[in-house]
Amino acid sequence: NIRLVWFANLSPNFNISLPYIQIKGICVKKSKFGDALVVDVHRASKPLILGFRIDPPEKLNEQYHELASLWQTYSARPNLGGAGRGTITATAEVSVLTGEKMFPVNA
């Protein structure tokens, strides 16, 4: 159960714990607060897009590349359980968002 965990230092009530398997795409986009890390999430009823500002701004690209790399690696062969009786894995097409376009990555 690998997750993206986010918390705000200035607001202990603002935090998120999101399983990697629910992430549909990751990108950096411009927002009214400057550049933001954007996580597109699979939802049953409607799409959900989360945006996060990273301070200092110089760390944004570093965090984006690290998160995208970890997410691609996980998504290529997610562990869906079955511990003790062998591992059940699945392969899926993974997409990384770059700017406004989504590019598929073969898993």
C-alpha positions in Angstrom: 0.0 0.0 0.0 2.2 2.8 -1.3 0.8 6.3 -0.8 1.5 9.9 -1.6 1.3 11.7 1.8 1.1 15.5 1.9 0.9 17.8 4.9 1.1 21.6 5.4 3.5 22.9 8.1 1.4 25.9 8.7 -1.9 24.1 8.9 -2.1 20.7 10.7 -5.6 20.2 9.5 -4.6 20.2 5.8 -3.2 16.8 4.9 -3.8 14.0 2.4 -2.9 10.3 2.1 -3.5 9.1 -1.4 -2.8 5.5 -2.6 -0.6 5.4 -5.8 -3.1 3.1 -7.4 -5.7 6.0 -7.4 -3.3 8.4 -9.2 -4.2 9.0 -12.9 -1.5 11.6 -13.8 1.0 14.0 -12.4 2.2 17.3 -13.9 3.3 20.9 -13.1 0.9 23.6 -14.1 0.6 27.3 -13.6 -2.0 28.5 -11.1 -2.9 31.8 -9.5 -0.4 31.0 -6.8 2.5 30.3 -9.3 3.6 26.9 -10.5 2.0 24.0 -8.7 2.3 20.2 -8.6 -0.9 18.7 -9.9 -2.1 15.2 -9.2 -5.0 13.9 -11.2 -7.0 11.2 -9.3 -9.3 8.4 -10.4 -12.7 8.9 -9.0 -15.8 6.7 -9.5 -18.3 9.6 -9.8 -16.3 12.6 -11.1 -12.6 13.5 -11.7 -10.6 15.1 -8.9 -7.5 17.2 -9.5 -5.4 18.2 -6.5 -2.9 21.1 -6.8 0.0 21.7 -4.3 2.3 24.7 -4.1 5.9 23.8 -3.1 8.1 26.3 -1.2 10.8 27.1 -2.2 9.8 27.1 -5.9 13.2 25.7 -6.9 12.2 22.4 -5.2 9.1 22.0 -7.4 10.9 20.3 -10.4 12.9 18.1 -8.1 9.8 16.9 -6.3 7.9 16.4 -9.5 10.6 14.3 -11.1 11.0 12.1 -8.0 7.2 11.6 -7.6 6.7 10.9 -11.3 9.5 8.4 -11.3 8.3 6.5 -8.2 4.7 6.5 -9.5 5.7 5.2 -13.0 7.8 2.4 -11.3 4.9 1.5 -9.0 2.3 1.7 -11.8 4.3 -0.6 -14.2 3.8 -3.5 -11.8 1.5 -2.7 -8.8 1.3 -5.2 -6.0 -2.4 -6.0 -5.6 -2.1 -8.3 -2.6 -1.9 -12.0 -2.2 1.0 -12.0 0.3 1.9 -15.5 1.5 0.3 -17.2 -1.6 2.4 -15.5 -4.2 2.0 -12.0 -5.4 -0.8 -10.8 -7.7 0.4 -8.1 -10.1 -1.1 -6.3 -12.9 0.3 -4.2 -15.7 -1.4 -1.1 -17.0 -0.8 1.8 -19.3 0.7 4.6 -17.3 0.5 8.3 -18.2 2.6 11.2 -17.1 1.2 14.7 -17.6 3.6 17.2 -19.0 2.3 20.7 -19.1 -1.1 20.5 -20.7 -0.6 17.2 -22.6 -0.8 13.6 -21.4 1.8 11.2 -22.8 1.3 7.5 -22.3 4.2 5.5 -21.0 4.3 1.8 -21.9 4.4 -0.3 -18.7 
